[in-house]
Amino acid sequence: MIDSADPVTGKRITVTVHEESAIATPTTVVVFVGAAAGHGPSADACCTTLNFFASAATAKSWIAEHPQVAGTVVGLAEATRLGAAIFGGALTT
């Protein structure tokens, strides 16, 4: 289980991942996948910008306030697929 909070509103977000699927509360969760400008380890450039948002509207608000961060908003299913492709078997349930 992943516990997070929308960085704009502070609303609690819970994501439960089981094998190749994920369920979120609230059901409107989206994920910002991006990278901060500059160079360095991917943990510094990418992991610090990976954010869960309670809705696409709050994600858009955050993006407007952080123009230095390049990325895109994806739905939970796509974020789960990307996570599985990137981390492979490193994460298990």
Contacts in CASP RR format, 6 or more apart in sequence:
PFRMAT RR
TARGET T0000
AUTHOR 0000-0000-0000
METHOD contacts of the structure
MODEL  1
MIDSADPVTGKRITVTVHEESAIATPTTVVVFVGAAAGHGPSADACCTTL
NFFASAATAKSWIAEHPQVAGTVVGLAEATRLGAAIFGGALTT
1 14 0 8 1.000
1 15 0 8 1.000
1 16 0 8 1.000
1 17 0 8 1.000
2 13 0 8 1.000
2 14 0 8 1.000
2 15 0 8 1.000
2 16 0 8 1.000
2 17 0 8 1.000
2 52 0 8 1.000
3 12 0 8 1.000
3 13 0 8 1.000
3 14 0 8 1.000
4 12 0 8 1.000
4 13 0 8 1.000
4 14 0 8 1.000
4 15 0 8 1.000
4 51 0 8 1.000
4 52 0 8 1.000
5 11 0 8 1.000
5 12 0 8 1.000
5 13 0 8 1.000
5 52 0 8 1.000
6 13 0 8 1.000
6 52 0 8 1.000
6 53 0 8 1.000
6 54 0 8 1.000
6 55 0 8 1.000
6 58 0 8 1.000
7 51 0 8 1.000
7 53 0 8 1.000
7 62 0 8 1.000
8 53 0 8 1.000
8 58 0 8 1.000
8 61 0 8 1.000
8 62 0 8 1.000
9 54 0 8 1.000
9 58 0 8 1.000
11 26 0 8 1.000
11 54 0 8 1.000
13 24 0 8 1.000
13 25 0 8 1.000
13 26 0 8 1.000
13 29 0 8 1.000
13 52 0 8 1.000
13 53 0 8 1.000
13 54 0 8 1.000
14 24 0 8 1.000
14 25 0 8 1.000
15 22 0 8 1.000
15 23 0 8 1.000
15 24 0 8 1.000
15 25 0 8 1.000
15 29 0 8 1.000
15 52 0 8 1.000
15 76 0 8 1.000
16 22 0 8 1.000
16 23 0 8 1.000
16 24 0 8 1.000
17 80 0 8 1.000
17 91 0 8 1.000
17 93 0 8 1.000
18 93 0 8 1.000
19 93 0 8 1.000
20 80 0 8 1.000
20 81 0 8 1.000
20 84 0 8 1.000
21 77 0 8 1.000
21 80 0 8 1.000
22 76 0 8 1.000
22 77 0 8 1.000
22 79 0 8 1.000
22 80 0 8 1.000
24 52 0 8 1.000
24 76 0 8 1.000
26 54 0 8 1.000
26 55 0 8 1.000
28 54 0 8 1.000
28 55 0 8 1.000
28 56 0 8 1.000
29 52 0 8 1.000
29 53 0 8 1.000
29 54 0 8 1.000
29 55 0 8 1.000
29 75 0 8 1.000
29 76 0 8 1.000
30 52 0 8 1.000
30 53 0 8 1.000
30 55 0 8 1.000
30 56 0 8 1.000
30 59 0 8 1.000
30 73 0 8 1.000
30 74 0 8 1.000
30 75 0 8 1.000
30 76 0 8 1.000
30 79 0 8 1.000
31 50 0 8 1.000
31 51 0 8 1.000
31 52 0 8 1.000
31 53 0 8 1.000
31 73 0 8 1.000
31 74 0 8 1.000
31 75 0 8 1.000
31 76 0 8 1.000
31 78 0 8 1.000
31 79 0 8 1.000
32 49 0 8 1.000
32 50 0 8 1.000
32 51 0 8 1.000
32 53 0 8 1.000
32 59 0 8 1.000
32 62 0 8 1.000
32 63 0 8 1.000
32 71 0 8 1.000
32 72 0 8 1.000
32 73 0 8 1.000
33 50 0 8 1.000
33 71 0 8 1.000
33 72 0 8 1.000
33 73 0 8 1.000
33 74 0 8 1.000
33 79 0 8 1.000
33 82 0 8 1.000
34 46 0 8 1.000
34 49 0 8 1.000
34 50 0 8 1.000
34 69 0 8 1.000
34 70 0 8 1.000
34 71 0 8 1.000
34 72 0 8 1.000
35 42 0 8 1.000
35 45 0 8 1.000
35 46 0 8 1.000
35 49 0 8 1.000
35 69 0 8 1.000
35 70 0 8 1.000
35 71 0 8 1.000
36 44 0 8 1.000
36 45 0 8 1.000
36 46 0 8 1.000
36 48 0 8 1.000
36 49 0 8 1.000
36 68 0 8 1.000
36 69 0 8 1.000
37 68 0 8 1.000
37 69 0 8 1.000
37 70 0 8 1.000
38 45 0 8 1.000
39 45 0 8 1.000
49 69 0 8 1.000
49 71 0 8 1.000
51 59 0 8 1.000
51 62 0 8 1.000
53 59 0 8 1.000
53 62 0 8 1.000
53 73 0 8 1.000
56 73 0 8 1.000
59 73 0 8 1.000
60 73 0 8 1.000
63 69 0 8 1.000
63 73 0 8 1.000
74 82 0 8 1.000
83 91 0 8 1.000
END
